[in-house]
Amino acid sequence: MLVIFLRSVIIYVSLFVLMRLMGKRQLSELQPFEFVITLILADLACVPMAETAIPIIYGLIPIFSVFMLHILIAILSIKSIKMRKILNGVPQIIINKGNLCFDNIKKLGMHTGDILEGLRNKGFFSPLEVEFAIVETNGMLSVLPKSFSRPLTPEDMGIAAAAPSLPVTLIMEGRMLHDNIVNFGTDEKKVAALLKKLRLRRKDVLLLTADREKKLFVQAYREDFRTMTEPEL
């Protein structure tokens, strides 16, 4: 039993390291060759975990061999546009100026109902609302709405809008995030002073975020959220 446990831990750690080295896309938007390699890795990992008669090195060697193959394919796809097209395919336009492109839809092995479902997932309930729609090489649907269907923007109104600022999490579930606080340009004493002003204890704070304009989002475990601007933070 202990042997099986240790073998499982070794295989798990090896796969985890390899998946991290393969990059973020392995965890989300997979290209076809990445999806195939992921399936192979999962299958290769199962056998050495349970079969104690097989030396664990016989399980690790195929896994690392597939990893090296992935690296080779990834390099080829980066260096060569032609190879990238062979491995990943090319994006397909399925709606062109409101018209469904049936030949491209059929080439993708899809049908009209699939396209309509994809549009609804994007918030569009008719092809009339869409100028262009493209199925990307990872299977995701990109949609460019017609001008009357897209949301009104400050630019449409002739208004100069400030660039958006990414909120930084300073406290999460009662814990101060030291690195985030330092990167934000403040310190824990100022955050503690802010909590005192808000009459909150640190351990009672579910979430505290701040952006570059010092706009805060604060929510305690047992309170509704509050927003405010704190110039002294």
N, C-alpha and C positions, 0 to 999 in steps of 0.2 A: 504493500500500500504506500509506504514512504517513497519507494522508488518511483512509482507512478506519479506521485505528487511532485517530486523533484524534477522528473522529466517534463511534466506539464509546465512547471514554473520556468524551466530553461527555454522551452519552445515558445511560451508566451512572451518572455522578455525578448527573445530573438525576433519574433514577429513584430513586437511593438517598436523595437529599434528600427527595423527595416521599413515599417510603414511610415515612421517619422522621417526617415531618410528619403523616402519616395516623394514626400511633399504633401501639401495641404489638399491638392486635388484628389489624392487617393481617398480622402475622407468624405468627399462630397461629389463634385461634378466629374465623373470618370469618363475618360475617352475609351473607345472600344478596347484598345490593347491593354489599357490599365485595368479595365474590368476583368478581362480574361486572366491577367496575371494575378489579380486579387483572388479570383476563384481558385486558381491553381495553388496559391499559397495556403489558402484555407484547407484544401484537400490534403496537401502534403503534410500539414501540421497535425492532422488527426491521427495518422498511423503511428508515428513514433511516440505519441503521448500515451497510447494504451498498450501497444505491443512491446512488452518488456524484453522479448526475445530478440528484437531488432536493436542493434547498438544505436544509441542516440545520434552518433555522428552521421549514421546513414540517413537520418532524418534531416539533420542540419545542412548537409552538403547539397541536396536538391533545392532546399529553400534558398540558400545563398546563391546557388547557380541561377535560379529564376530571378533573384534580385539583380545579379550582374547582367542578365539578359534585359531586364527592365531598364537598367542604366544605359546599356548600349542602344536600345530602341529610342529612349528619350533623347540621347545625344544626336542620333540620326535625324529624329524629327525636328530638332532645333536647328541643325546644320543645313538640312535639305528641305526646301518647300515641297518638292515632288514627293519625297518620302513621307512628309507630314500629311499630304493629301491621300497617299496610299494607306497610311496607318489610321488616320482620323476621319477621312472623308472630307467633304466640303459642305459649308452651310447651304441649305436649300430654301429658296424663296417659295413660300406656299400661298401667299396672298400678295398680289401686285396691283396697287392702286384700287383696292377693294375687290379685285377679281381673284377667285380661287384658281390656283395653278394645279389642275388635276394631274397632269403628267408628273410633276415633282412630288405630289402627294402620293401617287401610286409608286413612284421610285423609292420612296421612304418606307413602303410597306404599310402605309396608314390609309385611313379612309376619312371621308368628310366629317363623320361624327367625331373622330379623334381631334380634328382641327377645331371644331366648334367647342368641344370640351376644353381644349387648351386655351381658347380665347376667353371662355367664361372664367377659367381660373385666373386669367389676367385682368378680369373686370370688364370684358367686352362681350356683349351678347348678340352682336351681329357683325358680319364682315363689312357692313356699310360704315362702321365706326373705325375701320382699320385701313391705313394707307399701305403699309407693308407688314408682313409677318414672315419671320425666318426661323426655321428649325436649325439650331446650331449643331455642331459636330458632337456635343455631349448630350444631345437630345432635348435641351432646354429650348423653350419657345420665346423669341424676342419679338416684341410688337411695337411698331411705330404708329400711334393713332393719328387719325385725321385731325386737322386743326380744331374742328368744332367739338371733338371728343376729348381732347386733352385738358387737364386742369389749367385754370387761369394762373399766370405767374406774375410776379412783380414787374418783369420786363414788359409783359403785355400792357401793363398799366402805366409804363413809363416811370416806375419807381425804382430808385437805387436802393438795393437791399444789401445789408452787410453779409459778408461771407459767413457761412455756418461754422459753428465752433463745436468740436467734439467734446461731449461731457466726460469728465474724469471721475471715476468712482473713488471717493475718499474713505467712506466707511461702508462695509458690507456685513450684515448680520452681526453687528456689535463689535466688529474688529476694524481698527484703523489699518489702512493699506499704506504702509510707510513709503514704499517706492513711488506710488501714485501721488502721495502728498508732496514728496520732494520734487518730483517731475512737474507738478502743478505750480511750484514756486512758493509754497507756503510751508508751514511746519505743524507738528502735532499740538503745540501749545495754542496756536491760533484756532485750530479746529476744536480743541477742548474749550476755548473761550467762547466760540460760536455755540457750542452745545449748551454751555452754561447760560448764554443769553436766551436760548430757545427753551431752557428749563428741561433739557433732556440729558439722560445719562447715556454714555457711549454704548453700554450693553443693551439699551432699549431701542437703538437705532437699527432699523432694518436696512435702509439704504440712504446714503448721502452722496450726491453727485454735484459737481460744479463745472461750469464752462469758463472760457476766457473772459467773458463779460461778468464773471462772478455771479451768474444766475444759478441759484441752488435749487435742487430737488431734495426734499427731506421727507422721509416717512419712518415713523416709529412702528413697532410691532402692533400696537393697539390703538393707532391713530390714523386718520386719513392723511394723505400726503399734503405737503405745503411747498410752495415755490416762493422764492424771495431773492433779492439781490443784496449781497454782503460785500461792500467795498473794502472792508478791512481784512478779508480773508486772504 
